[in-house]
């Protein structure tokens, strides 16, 4: 009888514990990127909310650690975290990480001052214009190729807000950024007079998806990838992802 109880207990352990995953909590690194990710928002922002609920749908808790973007990426790459979000695809990242299914999509555009009308079709049209970019961001292969070829003049900073300050002081002519992120920063950190000086070009620099990345150097990554994708699919099927993103657009993630 004693051994039967032990066998039953072991069976229940194996039934409810994910094979290969030794802990019931995953640690994910990321950076400040409001309105998508921020300690100043409810649930740490809409994307962090999606991450947490996707894993929760599979019985796994999430610990989110906000770091400077470069550290968030490099430490995840080194295996210090189970994953890192939210990143777009490029060839360098594919060498070191597995990509989840797409979590959300957004378009990157050029912000500029209204007093300096701006039109562009190709990267060649950007010659002679100083562009304010943020470290560790992916501006697309065409942008990167043009920069490496010396066709673009780029000023790199660590935070998006610095680029808008430089734009308003006319120290840069263009700031490439996701439209929703750019206007969130403007509305929350600048005066109405300053906001009214800024606009954006409707042509997208890069329109694409953002993902949760799992480091290839960790043995658990492929299993966690499968688990996360399953949980994300469940959220999508019940309409939660679209609902969360709509709530974010409507300002519901702002702390009262």
N, C-alpha and C positions, 0 to 999 in steps of 0.2 A: 504493500500500500504506500509506504514511504517513497519507494522508487517511482511508483506511478505518479505521485504528486510532483516529484522532481521533474519527471519527463514532461508532464503537462506544463509546468512553469517554463521549462526550456523551450517548449513548442511556442508558447505565447510570446516569449522574448523574440524568437526568430520570425514570428508572424508580424510583429509590429515594428521591429527595428529595421530600417533600410539597410540591406546588405552592402558592406563596403563603407558606409558612413558611420563613423564612430561617435559622432556627436549629434545632438538634436538641434544645434544652432550653427548657422553659417555666418561668417564674418565677411562683409563686403566693404570695399573702399570706394570712395567717391569724392567729389569736390563740390564747393558751393556753385550753384548754377540756377538761381531762381529765374522763373517761377517753377522750375522742374525739381530742383534739389536745394534745400536750405534748412538749416537749423531754426531759422526764423519763421518757418511755415508749419502748419499742422501736418503731422505724419512725416515730417522732414521733406515735404513737397510731394507732388503727385507721382513722380517717377519712383521715389523711395516707397511710396504707398503701394504702387503696383508690385514692386519687388517683394515687399513684405507679405502682401496678400497672396501672391503666386506661390511662394514657398509655404505659407500657412495652409494653403489648399492641399499641400502634400504632407502636412504634419511637421514642418520644420520652421523653427524660429529664425529671425534675422537680426544680426547686430550690424548697424551701419556706422562706419567710421569716416568722418569728413576730414580730409587732408588737403593740402595744396595739390593741384591736379597732377603735377609731375610725380610727387611722392605717392599719390594714390595709385598711379599707373605702375611705377617702377617696383613698389613693394608688392603689388599683386603679381606682377611678372616674376618676381623672385620667390613667390609662393608664400608670402607672409599673410595673405588673405585668400579666402576661397574664391573670390571673384571681385570684379570692379565694374562700375557702370557710371554714366551711360556714354558709350563710345560708338562712333560710326566705323565703317569698314575702311581699312587701307592695307596695303601689302605688308607693311612692317608689323602691324598688329597681328595679322594672320599667322605670322611665323611663331608667335609666342602664346597665342590664346585661341581657345575655341569660342565661337560666337553662338549666342542663344538665338532663338527666333526673334524677329523684330519686336521691340517693346513699344515704340512710338515713332512717328515721323514728323519732320519739320523741314523748312526750307531756309537756307542761309542767303542773306541779301546784303547789299552794300548800303550802309547808312552814310548820309552826307548832309552838309548844310544846305538849306534851301537857297541861300544866297549864291551858291556855286552850282548851277545846274549841271547834271552829270548824265551822260549816256554811255552805254558800253554794250558790245556784242561779243568780243573775244578778249583774251588776256592782253593782246597787243594794244587795246584801247586804254589800258591802265598805265602805260609807260609815262613816267614823269610825275605820277601821282603818289604821294606818300601814304602808305596804308598801315593802319594800326591793327595789329594782330595779337592774339593771346596765346601764350606758350601752351603746347600740348594739344591745341585744337587742330582738327583736320579740315582744311579748306579745299580739299579735293585734289585729284592728281594733276589736273591742268594748272591749278594755281601753284602747286609745289614745283612742277616742272619749270614753269615760267620763272619762279623765284630762283631756283637753282641755276637757271641759265643767265641770271643777272638781268632779266627783263623787268623785274618789279623792285620797287623800293619799299621795304617793309621794316616797321618799328615793332619790336616784340616787347610785350609787357606780361605781367603775371595775372592781372585782373581786368575784366571787361570794363569796369567803371573807369579805369585809367585811360582807356582808349576814348571814351566819350568826353572826358575832361580835355584830352588833347584835341579832339575834334572841335569842341567849342572854343578852344583857344587858337584854332587854325594851325595847330602843329602837325596834324595829319589831315588828309583830305577825305579818306574813306575808312569806314570801320565795318568789316564783314562779320556778321553775326546773325543767328537765327532771329527772325522778326519778332516772335513772341518774347524772347529773352531780351532783345534790345529795348523794346518799348516798356517792358517791366522795369528794367534798370532806369530808364529815363523817368518814368512816372514815380519811382520810389526814391530817387537820389538827386533829382534836379528840379529847379524852379519851373513854373509854368512858362515863363519867358524863355528859358533855355530850351525846354521841350519844343516850343513852337518854332525854334530855329532849325530843328532837325527833321529830316524825312528819309525815305529809303527808295532805292530803285526797285521796281517790281520784278525785274529779271533775277531769277535764282542763280547764285553761284554754284550751289550744290543742293539738291533736294534728295533726301534719303532717310534711312532708318537709323535708329540708335539701339544698342544692344547691351546685354550683360555679357561680360567676358570672363572666361574661366582659364586660369593659367595651365598651360600644357605640362608644366613640370610637376604638377600635383596629380597623384594617382586617382584621386576622387573626382577630378574635374569632369570627366565624361559622364559619370553617373549623376553628378549634380546638374549637369547640363540637361540630361533627360528628365530629371525630376522638375527642374524649373520650367522647362518647356511644357511639361504636362500641366503644371499648376497655372501657367500663363494661358494655356488653351482653355482651361476651365473658366478662368476669369472672363476671357473673350466670349465664350459661349453664353454666359449669363449677362453679358453686356456691361460688366463692371469696368473694363478698361476705358471704353468710350465714355461712360458716365463719369469716371474720375477725371479724365482729360477735360470734359465739358465743365465740370465743377471748378477745375483749376482756371479755365478761361474766364469763368464768371466770378472769380475772386474768392471762392469758398475755402481755399486753403490758407488764407491769411489769418493770423492769430488775432483774436479780438482783444 
